[in-house]
Amino acid sequence: MLRPSLPRIGNSLKIFRRSLHKVPILNHNFNNGVPGLLSPAGFDMAWTQYQALMVEKLNVLTADTDMESKTPKEILIKYARDPNSAPIFNYASMAHNNKFFFDGISPNPGPMGNDLKRELEGSFSSIETLRQEFILTANAMFGPGFVWLVKTRDRKYSILTTYLAGSPWPQAHYRRQPVDMNTENEQFSDHVRELQRGPAVNERKLGAHGRSAEVAPGGVELTPVLCLNTWEHVYLPDYGIGAGGAGGKRAFAENWWSTIDWDIVSTYASPSPTNPTFL
């Protein structure tokens, strides 16, 4: 039976000969699951099956458009500003976030580097404080999403939560709304109107050394360096719902901390021509 959701040309089913988005290769081999975190079956559901679904949906939605060859990060940033393209944003953002999570863990994690440790202690007083904040924040989230460690341009770190397929990238936070009564209010100053018209105006006002024109008005430039996935399908198969105080999301978050690849975190925190950032 032909799937009615696929587009047609005339009376024939349109065949997608190119599926440019594919399930990417992770930094580490998790064929036997993630030791201390996810069983082989849990990993298969959280990465292999789920990422394949995100990629499949993304290929259908971007087929024959200029987005079919773009990265999930590029796609999510573009469509975060278009409420009418929410499905494209959701699948692209989930594909991006899920890979960020899995790229940040290792079957054989090494110690945290001294430079990174010093920077993190400058923001959180101690690594133990950071660990506790991550775990408590993840456990307190009402609903699925992601907990991020983010770094600002002045190398200060903080914890950020995004829900569902929300993105931590500041370029994705600006929303263009062609019809918005707030922007039509005559009491708004010309300065506020210009800010609400979009990044191009901001760039002229801020100049070459100001805040990035792609950042939303009032936004902060930041870079995500670490990610914890709190979607139920990631932890429920191995940890259950945590009834009676045993297992559940908190136990998953505690075990996750012991699998963090601190070398990758350092890479994202200190990008350079030979030390690429995450795309």
C-alpha positions in Angstrom: 0.0 0.0 0.0 1.3 3.4 -0.9 1.8 5.8 1.9 -0.6 8.7 1.3 1.7 11.1 3.2 4.3 11.0 0.4 4.0 13.6 -2.4 2.8 12.6 -5.8 3.5 13.8 -9.4 0.4 13.2 -11.5 -0.8 9.7 -10.6 2.6 8.3 -9.8 4.3 8.3 -6.4 7.3 10.6 -6.2 10.4 8.6 -5.4 13.1 10.2 -3.3 16.2 9.0 -5.0 18.5 10.9 -2.7 18.3 10.8 1.1 21.0 13.3 1.9 20.5 13.2 5.7 21.8 10.0 7.2 22.3 8.7 10.7 25.8 10.0 11.5 28.7 8.1 12.9 29.2 8.8 16.6 32.6 9.6 18.2 32.6 6.2 19.9 31.5 2.7 19.3 28.4 1.8 21.4 27.6 -1.5 19.7 27.4 -3.1 23.2 25.5 -0.2 24.7 27.0 2.5 26.8 28.8 0.9 29.8 27.3 2.0 33.0 24.5 4.0 31.3 22.5 2.2 28.6 22.1 -1.4 27.8 22.4 -2.5 24.1 18.6 -2.5 23.8 18.4 0.9 25.5 21.1 2.4 23.2 19.4 0.9 20.1 16.1 2.6 21.0 17.6 6.0 22.1 20.1 6.3 19.2 19.8 3.8 16.4 16.0 3.7 16.1 15.2 7.2 17.2 17.9 9.0 15.1 16.9 7.0 12.1 13.3 8.2 12.5 14.4 11.8 12.8 16.6 11.5 9.7 13.8 9.9 7.7 11.3 12.6 8.7 13.8 15.3 7.9 14.5 13.8 4.4 10.8 13.8 3.6 10.3 17.4 4.7 13.4 18.8 3.0 13.4 16.8 -0.3 14.0 18.9 -3.4 14.7 22.1 -1.4 17.9 23.9 -0.7 17.8 22.4 2.9 18.2 18.8 1.8 22.0 19.2 1.8 22.2 21.4 5.0 23.2 20.2 8.4 20.5 19.8 11.1 22.0 22.7 12.9 21.7 25.0 9.8 18.1 23.8 9.3 16.9 24.3 12.8 18.4 27.8 12.9 16.7 28.7 9.6 13.2 27.4 10.5 13.2 28.4 14.2 12.0 31.8 12.9 9.1 30.3 11.0 6.1 29.0 13.1 4.6 27.5 9.9 7.7 25.3 9.5 7.6 23.9 13.1 7.8 20.2 12.0 11.0 20.8 10.0 12.5 22.6 13.0 11.4 19.9 15.4 13.0 17.0 13.5 16.2 18.9 12.7 16.6 20.1 16.3 16.0 16.7 17.7 18.5 15.1 15.3 21.0 17.8 16.3 20.4 17.6 20.1 20.4 13.8 20.2 23.7 13.6 18.4 25.1 16.3 20.7 24.1 14.1 23.7 25.6 10.9 22.4 28.8 12.6 21.2 29.4 13.9 24.7 29.6 10.4 26.3 32.3 7.7 26.1 32.6 4.0 26.9 36.0 4.9 28.4 35.8 8.4 29.7 39.0 10.1 30.8 39.6 12.7 33.5 38.7 16.4 33.1 41.5 18.6 31.9 43.0 21.1 34.3 42.1 24.2 32.1 38.5 23.1 31.8 38.3 22.2 35.5 39.6 25.6 36.5 37.1 27.4 34.3 34.2 25.3 35.5 35.2 25.9 39.2 35.2 29.6 38.5 31.5 29.4 37.5 30.3 26.8 39.9 32.7 26.9 42.9 33.4 23.2 42.5 32.9 20.3 40.1 30.7 18.6 42.6 28.4 21.6 42.7 28.1 21.4 38.9 27.4 17.7 39.0 24.6 18.2 41.6 23.1 21.1 39.7 23.0 19.0 36.5 21.3 16.0 38.2 18.8 18.1 40.3 17.9 20.2 37.2 17.3 17.1 35.0 15.3 15.4 37.7 13.1 18.5 38.3 12.2 19.0 34.7 8.5 18.5 34.1 8.4 16.9 30.7 11.1 15.8 28.2 13.9 18.0 26.9 17.6 18.6 27.4 19.9 20.1 30.0 22.9 22.0 28.6 26.1 23.3 29.9 26.7 26.5 28.0 29.6 29.0 27.8 29.4 32.7 27.1 32.0 34.7 25.3 33.7 35.8 28.5 34.1 32.1 29.4 31.5 31.9 32.1 29.5 28.7 32.3 25.9 28.1 33.3 23.2 25.5 33.0 20.3 25.9 30.5 17.2 23.7 30.0 15.3 23.4 26.8 12.0 21.5 26.5 10.9 19.1 23.8 12.9 19.9 20.7 14.0 23.4 21.9 17.5 24.6 20.8 20.2 26.2 23.0 21.7 28.1 20.0 21.0 31.8 20.4 20.6 32.1 16.6 17.4 30.0 16.9 15.8 32.1 19.5 14.6 35.1 17.4 11.1 34.8 16.1 9.8 36.7 13.1 6.0 37.3 13.3 4.7 39.2 10.3 1.5 40.0 12.0 1.9 40.9 15.7 -0.2 43.6 17.4 2.7 44.3 19.8 4.8 45.6 16.9 1.9 47.7 15.5 1.5 49.7 18.8 2.1 53.4 18.0 3.5 53.9 21.5 6.6 51.8 20.7 9.7 53.9 19.9 11.5 53.7 16.6 14.4 52.0 18.3 12.1 49.2 19.5 10.6 48.8 16.1 14.0 48.5 14.5 15.0 45.8 16.9 11.8 43.9 16.1 12.4 44.1 12.4 15.2 41.6 12.5 18.9 40.8 12.5 19.8 43.0 9.4 18.8 46.2 11.3 20.6 45.0 14.4 23.8 44.6 12.5 23.7 48.1 11.3 23.1 49.4 14.8 25.6 47.2 16.6 28.5 47.5 14.2 31.2 45.0 13.5 32.2 44.6 17.1 28.8 44.4 18.7 26.6 41.4 19.6 26.1 39.0 16.7 23.3 40.2 14.4 21.9 36.6 14.4 21.2 36.8 18.2 17.7 37.8 19.3 17.2 41.2 20.8 18.2 40.9 24.5 19.8 37.5 23.8 23.2 36.4 25.0 25.8 34.8 22.8 26.6 31.4 24.1 28.0 28.0 23.0 26.6 24.6 24.2 29.4 22.3 25.3 27.6 19.4 27.0 24.1 18.0 26.8 22.0 15.6 28.9 18.9 14.1 27.1 16.0 13.7 29.5 13.4 12.3 27.0 11.6 9.3 28.4 12.5 6.9 25.6 16.2 7.4 26.6 16.0 6.3 30.2 12.7 4.4 30.7 13.8 1.1 29.1 16.8 0.7 31.5 15.7 2.8 34.5 11.9 2.8 34.7 9.9 5.6 36.2 11.7 5.6 39.5 8.8 4.5 41.7 9.7 4.2 45.4 12.8 6.3 44.9 14.7 3.6 43.0 15.9 4.1 39.4 14.2 6.6 37.2 15.5 9.8 35.6 17.6 10.7 38.6 19.5 7.4 38.6 20.0 7.8 34.8 21.4 11.4 35.3 23.8 10.2 38.0 25.1 7.4 35.9 25.4 9.8 32.9 27.8 12.0 34.8 30.3 9.1 35.0 30.3 8.6 31.2 31.0 12.2 30.1 33.8 12.6 27.5 35.6 15.6 28.9 37.9 15.8 25.9 34.9 16.5 23.7 33.6 19.1 26.2 37.0 20.9 26.0 36.8 20.7 22.2 33.5 22.5 22.1 34.6 25.0 24.8 37.8 26.0 23.0 37.1 25.9 19.2 40.0 26.6 16.8 40.9 25.8 13.2 42.3 22.5 14.3 39.8 22.0 17.1 36.4 22.2 15.3 33.1 23.1 16.8 30.0 20.9 16.7 27.8 21.2 13.6 
